[in-house]
Amino acid sequence: MPSFDPDQKLIDLERHQRYLKASLGIPLAGTPDLTKLDARLSGGRFKIGAPVFMRIFKREFELELWLARDGKFERFATYPICRWSGKLGPKIKTGDRQAPEGFYSVEPKSLNPKSRWHRSFNLGFPNAFDRAHGRTGSFLMVHGGCGSVGCYAMTNPVIDEIWTIISAAFDGGQKRFQVQVLPFRMTALNLDRFRDKPDAPFWTSLKAGYDLFEAERVPPKVYVCGKTYTFAAAGQSRDLSGPIVEQCRTASSAGS
């Protein structure tokens, strides 16, 4: 018999409450005023078409969208996630109904304007790290609506705003943007709270990339070497696209 997990019960309850609100057309708590996108952009000195960066936090049900300003990223908006499926932890195989965790890269070809979930973009699961661990699955998306079998559902009005901003970034010349998909906000307190979970070593490895962004406000260089993520600060390259590179770091690559 599965052991009782009080945190999972709270997650399931949160999902149910969010689904009920979405089904009634009630905006979720924390949703920005979607009717005032231009005013919110200008009020924060942001420009539509600037490069973007994204973070997803499962336990908090939040998606952050950051926009480049003066060579660094500043947080533009935090959107409530309506639904994600499964539990805290990475996706392992097709059919496990798990939403993935890790570092992903989204390109223009990842966008689907005719998704069955209104609009969507593909996170790119499995990436090189996932494949090295034998993980399987496909079409893991961020999309509209409030249903999920491994995706992150944002409701239609919210995905419309996200779509507008990331499409403008691609039109403005950004080749790709990095998405950090994390189980929770990577604080020392949270890592200690979940230290006995089987995925704790994996989560600790993700924190290194999270911390580099927190320090620099530029996506870190992400390398996948065999079955391991490694990270390096963007440094002088200031590459705002945050590519995920299947490469073992050398002294020269670490400093480039």
HUURTA-V615147 format. One record per residue. N is the residue number from 1. RES is the residue in three letters. SS is DSSP state (H for helix, E for strand, L for the rest). PHI is phi in radians with two decimals (NA if undefined). PSI is psi in radians with two decimals (* if undefined). Layout:
[[N	RES	SS	PHI	PSI] [N	RES	SS	PHI	PSI]]
//
This chain:
[[1	MET	L	NA	2.30] [2	PRO	L	-1.06	2.48] [3	SER	L	-1.26	2.65] [4	PHE	L	-1.28	2.26] [5	ASP	L	-2.10	1.74] [6	PRO	H	-1.08	-0.59] [7	ASP	H	-1.16	-0.69] [8	GLN	H	-1.13	-0.63] [9	LYS	H	-1.10	-0.68] [10	LEU	H	-1.17	-0.68] [11	ILE	H	-1.09	-0.78] [12	ASP	H	-1.10	-0.69] [13	LEU	H	-1.13	-0.74] [14	GLU	H	-1.07	-0.74] [15	ARG	H	-1.00	-0.81] [16	HIS	H	-1.09	-0.78] [17	GLN	H	-1.13	-0.70] [18	ARG	H	-1.18	-0.69] [19	TYR	H	-1.09	-0.74] [20	LEU	H	-1.08	-0.78] [21	LYS	H	-1.09	-0.80] [22	ALA	H	-1.10	-0.68] [23	SER	H	-1.15	-0.42] [24	LEU	L	-1.63	0.02] [25	GLY	L	1.33	0.35] [26	ILE	L	-1.59	2.16] [27	PRO	L	-1.03	2.44] [28	LEU	L	-1.23	2.60] [29	ALA	L	-0.97	2.35] [30	GLY	L	1.62	-0.08] [31	THR	L	-1.19	2.22] [32	PRO	L	-1.09	2.89] [33	ASP	L	-1.28	1.72] [34	LEU	H	-1.24	-0.23] [35	THR	H	-1.45	-0.12] [36	LYS	H	-2.18	0.76] [37	LEU	H	-1.03	-0.84] [38	ASP	H	-1.07	-0.72] [39	ALA	H	-1.17	-0.68] [40	ARG	H	-1.17	-0.67] [41	LEU	H	-1.11	-0.89] [42	SER	H	-1.17	-0.61] [43	GLY	H	-1.14	-0.48] [44	GLY	L	-1.75	0.18] [45	ARG	L	1.02	0.64] [46	PHE	L	-1.74	2.69] [47	LYS	L	-2.12	2.30] [48	ILE	L	-1.11	2.34] [49	GLY	L	1.80	-0.18] [50	ALA	L	-1.22	2.70] [51	PRO	L	-1.01	2.65] [52	VAL	E	-2.10	2.80] [53	PHE	E	-2.54	2.62] [54	MET	E	-2.43	2.51] [55	ARG	E	-2.29	2.49] [56	ILE	E	-2.14	2.31] [57	PHE	E	-2.11	1.94] [58	LYS	L	-1.07	-1.01] [59	ARG	L	-1.07	-0.59] [60	GLU	L	-1.50	-0.09] [61	PHE	L	0.96	0.85] [62	GLU	E	-2.32	2.49] [63	LEU	E	-2.12	2.17] [64	GLU	E	-1.77	2.37] [65	LEU	E	-2.03	2.13] [66	TRP	E	-1.93	2.55] [67	LEU	E	-2.16	2.50] [68	ALA	E	-1.26	2.41] [69	ARG	E	-2.64	2.11] [70	ASP	L	1.00	0.70] [71	GLY	L	1.47	-0.04] [72	LYS	E	-2.31	2.98] [73	PHE	E	-1.74	2.44] [74	GLU	E	-2.17	2.52] [75	ARG	E	-1.24	2.17] [76	PHE	E	-1.60	-0.78] [77	ALA	E	-2.68	2.62] [78	THR	E	-2.07	2.12] [79	TYR	E	-1.90	2.42] [80	PRO	E	-1.26	2.37] [81	ILE	L	-1.46	2.28] [82	CYS	L	-1.33	-0.69] [83	ARG	E	-2.79	2.45] [84	TRP	E	-2.41	2.67] [85	SER	L	-1.90	2.80] [86	GLY	L	1.56	-2.61] [87	LYS	L	-2.25	3.09] [88	LEU	L	-1.09	2.35] [89	GLY	L	2.27	2.81] [90	PRO	L	-1.30	2.84] [91	LYS	L	-1.32	2.40] [92	ILE	L	-1.92	-0.81] [93	LYS	L	-2.63	2.79] [94	THR	L	-0.95	2.29] [95	GLY	L	1.59	-0.05] [96	ASP	L	-1.42	-0.09] [97	ARG	L	1.08	0.40] [98	GLN	L	-1.58	2.40] [99	ALA	L	-1.44	2.36] [100	PRO	L	-1.24	2.84] [101	GLU	L	-2.33	2.56] [102	GLY	E	2.50	-2.80] [103	PHE	E	-2.00	2.18] [104	TYR	E	-2.28	2.83] [105	SER	E	-2.28	2.21] [106	VAL	E	-1.92	2.23] [107	GLU	E	-1.97	2.91] [108	PRO	H	-0.95	-0.63] [109	LYS	H	-1.19	-0.22] [110	SER	H	-1.35	-0.25] [111	LEU	E	-1.43	2.39] [112	ASN	E	-2.21	1.79] [113	PRO	L	-1.34	-0.15] [114	LYS	L	-2.04	0.57] [115	SER	L	-1.12	2.61] [116	ARG	L	-1.14	-0.28] [117	TRP	L	-1.85	0.81] [118	HIS	L	1.28	-1.34] [119	ARG	L	-2.45	2.66] [120	SER	E	-2.73	2.81] [121	PHE	E	-2.39	2.51] [122	ASN	E	-1.46	2.25] [123	LEU	L	-1.24	-0.38] [124	GLY	L	1.63	0.42] [125	PHE	L	-1.41	2.38] [126	PRO	L	-1.46	2.39] [127	ASN	L	-1.52	-3.01] [128	ALA	H	-1.06	-0.67] [129	PHE	H	-1.11	-0.83] [130	ASP	H	-1.06	-0.78] [131	ARG	H	-1.11	-0.67] [132	ALA	H	-1.08	-0.47] [133	HIS	L	-1.67	0.14] [134	GLY	L	1.26	0.38] [135	ARG	L	-1.41	2.47] [136	THR	L	-2.22	2.72] [137	GLY	L	2.61	2.89] [138	SER	L	-2.72	2.80] [139	PHE	L	1.02	0.79] [140	LEU	L	-1.54	1.98] [141	MET	E	-2.08	2.84] [142	VAL	E	-1.86	2.17] [143	HIS	E	-2.59	-3.13] [144	GLY	L	-1.40	-2.97] [145	GLY	L	1.29	-2.92] [146	CYS	L	-2.48	0.65] [147	GLY	L	-2.16	2.62] [148	SER	L	-2.68	2.37] [149	VAL	L	-2.20	0.68] [150	GLY	L	2.29	0.03] [151	CYS	L	-1.91	-3.12] [152	TYR	E	-2.02	1.94] [153	ALA	E	-1.70	2.27] [154	MET	L	-1.98	-0.04] [155	THR	L	1.32	2.69] [156	ASN	H	-1.13	-0.81] [157	PRO	H	-1.06	-0.67] [158	VAL	H	-1.23	-0.76] [159	ILE	H	-1.14	-0.50] [160	ASP	H	-1.08	-0.78] [161	GLU	H	-1.18	-0.77] [162	ILE	H	-1.03	-0.75] [163	TRP	H	-1.04	-0.78] [164	THR	H	-1.01	-0.76] [165	ILE	H	-1.30	-0.76] [166	ILE	H	-1.28	-0.57] [167	SER	H	-1.12	-0.71] [168	ALA	H	-1.13	-0.63] [169	ALA	H	-1.11	-0.75] [170	PHE	H	-1.15	-0.73] [171	ASP	H	-1.09	-0.51] [172	GLY	L	-1.42	-0.05] [173	GLY	L	2.00	-0.09] [174	GLN	L	-1.19	2.24] [175	LYS	L	-1.43	-0.51] [176	ARG	E	-2.88	2.85] [177	PHE	E	-2.37	2.59] [178	GLN	E	-1.48	2.45] [179	VAL	E	-2.15	2.10] [180	GLN	E	-1.70	2.00] [181	VAL	E	-1.85	1.97] [182	LEU	E	-2.16	2.64] [183	PRO	L	-1.22	-0.51] [184	PHE	L	-2.92	3.03] [185	ARG	L	-1.14	2.25] [186	MET	L	-1.47	1.03] [187	THR	L	-1.52	2.78] [188	ALA	H	-1.06	-0.61] [189	LEU	H	-1.13	-0.78] [190	ASN	H	-1.17	-0.74] [191	LEU	H	-1.07	-0.66] [192	ASP	H	-1.20	-0.67] [193	ARG	H	-1.07	-0.64] [194	PHE	L	-1.84	0.37] [195	ARG	L	-1.15	-0.39] [196	ASP	L	-1.58	-0.02] [197	LYS	L	-1.31	2.59] [198	PRO	L	-1.02	-0.49] [199	ASP	L	-1.56	0.10] [200	ALA	H	-0.98	-0.76] [201	PRO	H	-1.09	-0.68] [202	PHE	H	-1.09	-0.79] [203	TRP	H	-1.12	-0.67] [204	THR	H	-1.08	-0.65] [205	SER	H	-1.15	-0.61] [206	LEU	H	-1.18	-0.54] [207	LYS	H	-1.05	-0.53] [208	ALA	H	-1.06	-0.75] [209	GLY	H	-1.25	-0.65] [210	TYR	H	-1.04	-0.79] [211	ASP	H	-1.14	-0.63] [212	LEU	H	-1.12	-0.71] [213	PHE	H	-1.17	-0.73] [214	GLU	H	-1.00	-0.65] [215	ALA	H	-1.35	-0.68] [216	GLU	H	-1.79	-0.43] [217	ARG	L	1.04	0.52] [218	VAL	L	-2.35	2.38] [219	PRO	L	-0.98	2.37] [220	PRO	L	-1.25	2.79] [221	LYS	E	-1.25	2.30] [222	VAL	E	-2.02	2.14] [223	TYR	E	-2.01	2.50] [224	VAL	E	-2.05	2.00] [225	CYS	E	-2.06	1.85] [226	GLY	L	1.11	-2.04] [227	LYS	L	-1.88	0.42] [228	THR	E	-2.27	2.40] [229	TYR	E	-1.45	2.37] [230	THR	E	-2.29	2.75] [231	PHE	E	-2.37	2.67] [232	ALA	E	-2.47	2.58] [233	ALA	L	-1.08	2.61] [234	ALA	L	-1.06	-0.57] [235	GLY	H	1.08	-2.54] [236	GLN	H	-1.26	-0.32] [237	SER	H	-1.16	-0.57] [238	ARG	L	0.85	0.72] [239	ASP	L	-1.28	1.94] [240	LEU	L	-1.45	-0.04] [241	SER	L	-1.55	-0.35] [242	GLY	L	1.07	0.98] [243	PRO	L	-1.17	2.69] [244	ILE	E	-1.85	2.03] [245	VAL	E	-1.93	2.20] [246	GLU	E	-1.47	1.58] [247	GLN	L	-2.87	2.44] [248	CYS	L	-1.49	2.25] [249	ARG	L	-1.19	2.46] [250	THR	L	-2.05	3.06] [251	ALA	H	-1.03	-0.65] [252	SER	H	-1.30	-0.72] [253	SER	H	-1.22	-0.57] [254	ALA	H	-1.15	-0.53] [255	GLY	H	-1.74	-0.03] [256	SER	L	-1.41	*]]
//
